[in-house]
Amino acid sequence: MGFLPKLLKAFAFIPAVVHGIEALFGNKSGADKKQAALSFVGSALSITEAIASKDIVDADKFQGGLSKVIDGVVDCLNASSWAKQN
């Protein structure tokens, strides 16, 4: 599978990853949960392998983009009925 299809497939499961991280690390800080999500998604995408094979040419920019995607998913989930009601 090429890198782009793998990336798009990973994007499809980011909401489930975020939800699972929240369930596992609910008492941790937001930064800790985000780092866990980045690590999990990074492993699923085999980012290290993609960097080595030059599918990713700017690792920092890629991580930044992935971080923004995760932030966006968290914003969407927090704005939905999924969020806990006060």
Secondary structure, 3 states (H helix, E strand, C coil): CCHHHHHHHHHHHHHHHHHHHHHHHCCCCHHHHHHHHHHHHHHHHCHHHHHHCCCCCCHHHHHHHHHHHHHHHHHHHHCCCCCCCC
